[in-house]
Amino acid sequence: MSEAERWLIFAQEDLRMADLALRDGIYNQVCFHSQQCVEKALKALVTDSRKNAPPRTHGITDLMEMLPPN
């Protein structure tokens, strides 16, 4: 399994947690896990494009800037 695939699995787990929290009306956890899902999905894309581990950042904007142009 590649590093990018591992990040996508983590992202899917966060999305699942956000969905479970939404069903129970725990909205602060919905927001938290949604942000984590996006962050980890972006790390998967960055990892795949760079072929190495993503940098240690939680900034979604920072990660988006690391993606190659379309």
C-alpha positions in Angstrom: 0.0 0.0 0.0 1.4 3.4 -0.9 1.7 6.4 1.4 -1.0 8.2 -0.6 -3.4 5.3 -0.2 -2.8 5.3 3.6 -3.7 9.0 3.7 -6.9 8.3 1.8 -7.9 5.6 4.2 -7.3 8.0 7.1 -9.5 10.6 5.3 -12.3 8.0 4.8 -12.2 7.2 8.5 -12.6 10.9 9.4 -15.4 11.2 6.9 -17.2 8.3 8.5 -16.7 9.8 12.0 -18.1 13.1 10.7 -21.2 11.3 9.4 -21.7 9.4 12.7 -21.4 12.7 14.7 -23.8 14.4 12.3 -26.4 11.7 12.9 -26.0 12.3 16.7 -26.1 16.1 16.4 -22.5 16.5 17.7 -21.8 19.4 15.4 -18.4 20.4 16.8 -17.1 16.9 16.0 -18.7 17.1 12.5 -16.6 20.2 11.8 -13.5 18.7 13.3 -13.6 15.5 11.4 -14.7 17.2 8.2 -11.6 19.4 8.4 -9.4 16.4 9.1 -10.9 14.5 6.1 -10.0 17.4 3.8 -6.5 17.8 5.2 -5.7 14.1 4.9 -7.2 13.8 1.3 -5.0 16.8 0.3 -2.0 15.1 2.0 -2.7 12.0 -0.2 -2.7 14.2 -3.3 0.5 16.0 -2.3 2.1 12.7 -1.4 1.1 11.2 -4.7 2.4 14.1 -6.7 5.7 14.5 -4.8 6.3 10.8 -4.3 7.3 11.4 -0.6 5.7 12.1 2.7 3.7 15.3 3.0 5.0 18.2 5.2 3.9 18.5 8.8 1.2 21.1 8.4 -2.5 21.3 9.2 -3.1 24.2 6.9 -5.5 23.3 4.1 -4.4 26.4 2.1 -0.7 25.4 2.5 -1.4 21.9 1.2 -3.4 23.2 -1.7 -0.5 25.4 -2.7 1.7 22.4 -2.8 -0.4 20.7 -5.5 0.8 20.8 -9.0 -1.1 23.0 -11.4 -3.7 21.4 -13.6 
